């Protein structure tokens, strides 16, 4: 009986390694994204302080920077949300793999659908992340001027 359970679960454990590795990798991406979000928030706070203390009325550049930072924060928030959903689908996939194996059933379409949703969420996260990186370069060019190539 115990040997039968192990022989049934061994292939499931092998199948679950992929989603588990995915969880680890996306977790590192999420760490990077939350660090970027923290830097955006810190920079926005510093610029807001600078804007409040500005006396000569030339606030155009600071306001432009703050607008870019707000857009970046929204992009990063979206990237983090997509990444978290991807991890959620990966975790659900591991659970479903084990439940299907224990029940002795077939759920190819369910497993495939959840895996596809997991990958689509990861793609969405990476697209938002790339958009943030590109926007951060726009902000640098705005701050540094034409000398930034």
C-alpha angles and dihedrals in degrees: 000000000000091000090053092053092050092048090051095045099042094075089044091054089050090050091048093056092079096056091042091054088047090055090053094048095046088046089061090048089051090052090053092047094049089050089053090048090052091052091049091051092047091049092048091051091050092049091047089053090048090049092053092052095045111118106174094064096237095131099138096100094046093047090050090051091048091051091052091047090051091052090047092050090053092049092049091047088054092047091050092048093050090046092050091049089050091054090047092054091047091053091047089049092056091050092048092049090056095043092050091048092049092047091047092231138134120242104159094145093048093048092046093047094050091046091050091049089050092053093044089053090050090050090050090051093050093047091053090046091053090048089053092050091050092048091050088058090052088053092050091050090049092051098041097036130211093335089078109091 
